[in-house]
Amino acid sequence: MWSWDAFFSFLTNPQLIQGAWTTIWLTAVSMALALPLAVLVALGRASRFRPVRLVTGFYVWLMRGTPLLVQLVIIYTGLPQVGLRLGVISAALTGLVLNEAAYLSEIVRAGVLSVPRGQSEAARALGMPPWKVFRVVVMPQALRVMVPPLGNSFNGLLKTTTLVSVISVEELLRRTQFAVQTNFRVLEGLTAAALYYLAMTSLWGLVQRWLEIRVGRGHQTGPSRGRRIKSAALPALEMETR
């Protein structure tokens, strides 16, 4: 039978609060490390050098084709057999970063490919080095395409961190399991944990919405702005049609 007293005690349980904090920082650090790696992988897949394309393509194929749970277990229990022993947190971060970077690299690659090639060619014609073309011309435009799926990936990663409980990381789910063992109120404990996850993802939804508006600022076309853009584009269109 449902117990409201047990449910509210779980909501205010310091173990769950600490577990929620662990989930938040684990997600933030994983995303912060995975994103630069994803950019490198995406650039590698677009490289002119075939070996680089093959290596990065194999990495994405491997990470996306195998379950994260299996990857975590292999990293935590398999690497010590070849002389590389990682702590619980290090193993969890390694697994999350490597797995997430494979997915994020496809988002980055799609964003970069969405920028018309002519713009980067024009920048190179002006004498810009490739790294500056990528930073100044390509990435600001690609971000508008990338921010929504990147935000969704962060949201998903918040919940994916539950898998690291398998290798004994004391995030929210594992802390909830410990708390449940004191009174065996499983339903109440898991419901409280679900509300914590719901609160975290909802707060992130607000942050994501703010980021989307900020990145898209200056590119939204209202009625007056649309008329200005249209009138400014007419001479160019007329020259094209001649």
Secondary structure in CASP SS format (residue, H / E / C, confidence):
PFRMAT SS
TARGET T0000
AUTHOR 0000-0000-0000
METHOD secondary structure of the structure
MODEL  1
M C 1.00
W C 1.00
S C 1.00
W H 1.00
D H 1.00
A H 1.00
F H 1.00
F H 1.00
S H 1.00
F H 1.00
L H 1.00
T C 1.00
N C 1.00
P H 1.00
Q H 1.00
L H 1.00
I H 1.00
Q H 1.00
G H 1.00
A H 1.00
W H 1.00
T H 1.00
T H 1.00
I H 1.00
W H 1.00
L H 1.00
T H 1.00
A H 1.00
V H 1.00
S H 1.00
M H 1.00
A H 1.00
L H 1.00
A H 1.00
L H 1.00
P H 1.00
L H 1.00
A H 1.00
V H 1.00
L H 1.00
V H 1.00
A H 1.00
L H 1.00
G H 1.00
R H 1.00
A C 1.00
S C 1.00
R C 1.00
F C 1.00
R H 1.00
P H 1.00
V H 1.00
R H 1.00
L H 1.00
V H 1.00
T H 1.00
G H 1.00
F H 1.00
Y H 1.00
V H 1.00
W H 1.00
L H 1.00
M H 1.00
R H 1.00
G H 1.00
T C 1.00
P C 1.00
L H 1.00
L H 1.00
V H 1.00
Q H 1.00
L H 1.00
V H 1.00
I H 1.00
I H 1.00
Y H 1.00
T H 1.00
G H 1.00
L H 1.00
P H 1.00
Q H 1.00
V H 1.00
G C 1.00
L C 1.00
R C 1.00
L C 1.00
G C 1.00
V H 1.00
I H 1.00
S H 1.00
A H 1.00
A H 1.00
L H 1.00
T H 1.00
G H 1.00
L H 1.00
V H 1.00
L H 1.00
N H 1.00
E H 1.00
A H 1.00
A H 1.00
Y H 1.00
L H 1.00
S H 1.00
E H 1.00
I H 1.00
V H 1.00
R H 1.00
A H 1.00
G H 1.00
V H 1.00
L H 1.00
S C 1.00
V C 1.00
P C 1.00
R H 1.00
G H 1.00
Q H 1.00
S H 1.00
E H 1.00
A H 1.00
A H 1.00
R H 1.00
A H 1.00
L C 1.00
G C 1.00
M C 1.00
P C 1.00
P H 1.00
W H 1.00
K H 1.00
V H 1.00
F H 1.00
R H 1.00
V H 1.00
V H 1.00
V H 1.00
M H 1.00
P H 1.00
Q H 1.00
A H 1.00
L H 1.00
R H 1.00
V H 1.00
M H 1.00
V H 1.00
P H 1.00
P H 1.00
L H 1.00
G H 1.00
N H 1.00
S H 1.00
F H 1.00
N H 1.00
G H 1.00
L H 1.00
L H 1.00
K H 1.00
T H 1.00
T H 1.00
T H 1.00
L H 1.00
V H 1.00
S H 1.00
V H 1.00
I H 1.00
S C 1.00
V C 1.00
E C 1.00
E C 1.00
L H 1.00
L H 1.00
R H 1.00
R H 1.00
T H 1.00
Q H 1.00
F H 1.00
A H 1.00
V H 1.00
Q H 1.00
T H 1.00
N H 1.00
F C 1.00
R C 1.00
V H 1.00
L H 1.00
E H 1.00
G H 1.00
L H 1.00
T H 1.00
A H 1.00
A H 1.00
A H 1.00
L H 1.00
Y H 1.00
Y H 1.00
L H 1.00
A H 1.00
M H 1.00
T H 1.00
S H 1.00
L H 1.00
W H 1.00
G H 1.00
L H 1.00
V H 1.00
Q H 1.00
R H 1.00
W H 1.00
L H 1.00
E H 1.00
I H 1.00
R H 1.00
V H 1.00
G H 1.00
R C 1.00
G C 1.00
H C 1.00
Q C 1.00
T C 1.00
G C 1.00
P H 1.00
S H 1.00
R H 1.00
G H 1.00
R H 1.00
R H 1.00
I H 1.00
K H 1.00
S H 1.00
A H 1.00
A H 1.00
L H 1.00
P H 1.00
A H 1.00
L H 1.00
E H 1.00
M H 1.00
E H 1.00
T H 1.00
R C 1.00
END
